[in-house]
Amino acid sequence: AYSIILTGKSGTGKEYVAKTIHLNSLRKDQPFVAMDCGSLTKELAASEFFGHEKGAFTGALYTKIGHFEQANGGTLFLDEIGNLSYEIQATLLRAVQERKLKRIGSTKEIDLDVRIIVATNENLIENIANGTFREDLYHRFNEFSIAVPSLKEREQDILVFAERFLWVANKELNKNIRGFSEDVKKCFLSYHWPGNVRELKNIIRRLALLTEGY
């Protein structure tokens, strides 16, 4: 399965795109595992990616299954890939190239069959040029790429998303709000949405919560 890079600003729905790819693939009945690389420290990264055996290091009180192993047979979505340190990138490259992993503290190799989808709101080409992202890892991931546009660039989708988010909010809140007034629709279409799809979803949830009645 091809590895894919999704690029786009924060909040544009890159994880949703990744999940849609997974659900329309032959892997749809296998796991979809999402991992936020933006919050990873160098110390935690290897354990989060590959897992560890009980007693492998101080504080390893139990065996941990890493994200790669959890996603085996399915899809691993790595968000904010540009935030990984250069050292972690080298470790990741080896697993991607060899399609094998070892848990920390284990000598047993585990074969990997994982589609990798990565996402970034950074320009990885610029990161390569300034030495913060490995070019070889970039090319491993960039077998196919998709640019996810900002919400304002796809105005035809704004009301479609709004109706969907309202349907979800109605279910969450046990309400039956029927839709949006024309004035609200005009506001949605004229607003520039700096927070993109995530901002629209949050606004719809708040509006639904504050709307009186059911």
C-alpha positions in Angstrom: 0.0 0.0 0.0 1.2 3.5 -0.9 2.4 5.8 1.9 0.7 9.2 1.7 1.5 12.7 2.8 -1.4 15.0 3.7 -0.6 18.7 3.7 -2.8 21.5 4.9 -3.3 24.1 7.6 -4.3 23.1 11.1 -8.0 22.2 11.5 -8.6 21.3 7.8 -9.6 17.8 8.6 -6.5 15.8 7.6 -7.3 13.0 10.0 -10.8 12.7 8.5 -9.2 12.4 5.0 -6.9 9.7 6.3 -9.7 7.8 7.9 -11.7 8.1 4.6 -8.8 6.6 2.7 -8.6 3.8 5.2 -12.3 3.0 5.0 -12.3 2.9 1.2 -9.3 0.6 1.1 -8.9 -3.2 1.3 -7.7 -2.5 4.9 -11.0 -1.1 6.0 -11.7 -4.0 8.4 -8.3 -3.7 10.0 -7.2 -1.1 12.7 -6.9 2.6 12.0 -4.5 4.0 14.6 -3.9 7.8 14.9 -0.9 9.2 16.6 -0.1 12.8 17.4 3.7 13.3 16.8 3.5 16.9 18.0 3.4 15.9 21.6 6.1 13.3 21.5 9.3 13.7 23.5 12.6 12.1 22.4 12.4 9.8 25.4 8.9 8.6 24.8 9.0 8.3 21.0 10.5 4.8 20.6 8.2 3.3 23.2 5.2 5.0 21.6 6.1 3.9 18.1 7.4 0.4 18.8 6.4 -0.5 22.4 8.5 -2.1 25.1 8.8 -5.2 27.2 8.2 -5.2 30.9 11.4 -4.2 32.7 13.1 -2.9 29.6 13.9 0.4 31.4 13.2 2.1 34.7 9.5 2.6 35.0 8.5 -0.1 32.4 6.2 -1.9 34.7 4.3 -3.7 32.0 4.6 -4.7 28.4 3.4 -2.0 26.0 2.2 -2.5 22.5 3.4 0.4 20.3 1.3 2.2 17.7 3.0 0.4 14.7 2.1 -3.0 16.2 -1.5 -1.8 17.1 -2.0 -0.8 13.4 -0.5 -3.9 11.9 -2.6 -5.0 8.9 -4.3 -1.6 8.8 -3.4 2.1 8.7 -1.2 4.2 10.9 -1.9 7.9 10.8 1.0 10.1 12.0 -0.1 13.7 12.6 2.3 16.6 12.8 5.1 14.6 11.4 7.3 17.7 11.0 7.6 18.0 14.7 9.7 14.9 15.2 13.3 15.3 16.1 16.0 14.3 13.6 17.0 11.4 15.9 13.5 10.0 16.1 13.2 10.3 12.3 16.2 8.0 11.9 14.6 5.4 14.1 11.3 5.7 12.1 13.1 5.4 8.8 14.6 2.1 9.7 11.2 0.6 10.6 9.6 2.0 7.4 12.4 0.7 5.2 12.7 -2.8 6.7 9.0 -3.2 7.6 10.1 -4.8 10.8 10.2 -3.7 14.4 11.5 -4.8 17.8 9.9 -3.7 21.1 12.4 -2.0 23.4 14.0 -4.8 25.5 13.1 -7.6 23.0 15.2 -9.5 20.5 12.1 -10.7 18.6 11.4 -9.0 15.2 7.8 -8.4 14.3 6.9 -8.1 10.6 4.9 -5.0 9.7 2.2 -4.7 7.1 1.0 -1.1 7.7 -0.2 1.7 5.4 1.4 4.9 6.7 -0.4 8.2 6.2 1.4 11.2 7.6 0.1 14.8 8.0 1.8 18.1 8.4 0.9 21.8 8.4 4.6 22.6 7.7 6.5 22.8 4.4 8.6 19.7 4.6 10.7 20.7 1.5 11.7 23.8 3.5 12.4 21.7 6.5 14.7 19.4 4.4 16.5 22.5 3.1 17.1 23.8 6.6 18.2 20.4 8.0 15.3 19.6 10.3 13.7 16.9 8.2 15.3 13.9 6.6 15.1 13.8 2.8 15.2 10.0 2.7 12.3 9.7 5.1 10.3 12.3 3.1 10.7 10.3 0.0 9.6 7.1 1.8 6.4 8.8 2.9 5.8 10.7 -0.4 4.6 7.9 -2.6 1.4 9.9 -3.0 0.5 13.3 -1.7 -2.8 15.2 -1.1 -3.1 18.9 -0.4 -6.1 19.5 1.9 -7.4 23.1 1.2 -8.5 25.5 3.9 -12.2 25.7 4.5 -12.5 29.2 3.0 -11.0 27.8 -0.3 -13.9 25.3 -0.5 -16.9 27.5 0.3 -19.3 25.1 -1.4 -18.5 22.7 1.5 -19.2 25.1 4.4 -22.9 24.5 4.6 -22.5 20.8 3.9 -20.2 20.5 6.9 -22.5 22.7 9.0 -25.5 20.5 8.4 -23.4 17.4 9.2 -22.1 18.9 12.4 -25.6 20.0 13.4 -26.8 16.4 12.9 -24.0 15.1 15.2 -24.7 17.8 17.8 -28.4 17.0 17.8 -27.6 13.3 18.5 -25.1 14.3 21.3 -27.6 16.7 22.9 -30.8 14.8 22.2 -32.1 17.8 20.3 -33.9 18.3 17.0 -32.7 21.6 15.7 -33.9 21.8 12.1 -31.3 23.9 10.4 -29.9 27.4 10.0 -31.6 30.7 9.1 -30.6 32.5 6.0 -28.8 35.2 8.0 -26.7 32.5 9.8 -25.9 30.9 6.4 -24.7 34.3 5.1 -22.5 34.7 8.2 -21.0 31.3 7.7 -20.2 32.0 4.0 -18.7 35.4 4.6 -16.5 34.4 7.6 -12.8 33.6 6.8 -12.6 30.5 9.1 -9.0 30.7 10.4 -9.6 27.6 12.4 -11.0 25.7 9.4 -13.2 22.7 9.8 -12.4 22.3 13.5 -13.5 25.8 14.2 -16.8 25.3 12.3 -17.5 22.1 14.2 -16.9 23.8 17.6 -19.1 26.7 16.7 -22.0 24.4 15.6 -21.7 22.5 18.9 -21.9 25.7 20.9 -24.8 27.0 18.9 -26.7 23.8 19.4 -26.0 23.8 23.1 -27.2 27.4 23.5 -30.3 27.1 21.3 -33.4 26.9 23.4 -35.9 24.0 23.0 -35.4 20.7 21.3 
